């Protein structure tokens, strides 16, 4: 205390209260620093406690960070129509210390996972992003600053999804591009159009899928469930592989399913039977076709990681959750009934 008194820092009641002439400020990324107006100096450590602090979490709902003409950060409260140079998060600062890993559970949302992340320098492509899991993934990335491209078959629905995200945050960098995985020609055209933008590609989420569809062939002569759930994505990754390598560190995420465990690709001789992937109508069962496609997702992800990880491209296959409510059941009335009965007991998208 004698040292504090000598330095003129003992005239406040609280240990964390700043002495006269000092001001607490924050950087753009949330670190707290202290300005001494008498000496015209700044420092990271609190003048009394010597501790470093940072703001906890994101800005409150309705707040936005801006920079004035002098380069100083200020904050806009859109709800109450006011501006201030005081960071509203400073009421909830925490000490700079090793943070324990977060624990996630059935109530965790995509926004919770990304909380506190600045993705403003990332470009993300998500297939099937106009609804369901794909939309929530796109929304979460966009609200954390990423440039997100919704790769969708339906132009109208994709545009509506883009509008919904931009309505939530007017500065969201989000756009839609046409991609029909049931057409290898469309996949190639999408890849060429994306490359023409001269963008990096840091995250590619292969999310689009169909399930319980009646048997039909694509324009490429392949069974539709297999092509949409797997082969279209396989070709897409091949077309964008050079962009992913050039954007490293990058990541490919295959949205698979636990249902991959309930099938195999081996024929009666115990060897891989490629005819099982695109069977004729007489041998087709929609659930089995879906399971096989998801098994292909997992196998492809593992091999892709083996080949691309030395170049800085990580590959993962993920299971999004059992009976998570989405519109994937729309092609079979029995599954629609099952999903609706289970809905109150399962995790929603939000």
Order of alpha helices (4+ residues) and beta strands (2+ residues): alpha-beta-beta-beta-beta-beta-beta-beta-beta-alpha-beta-alpha-beta-alpha-beta-alpha-beta-alpha-beta-alpha-beta-alpha
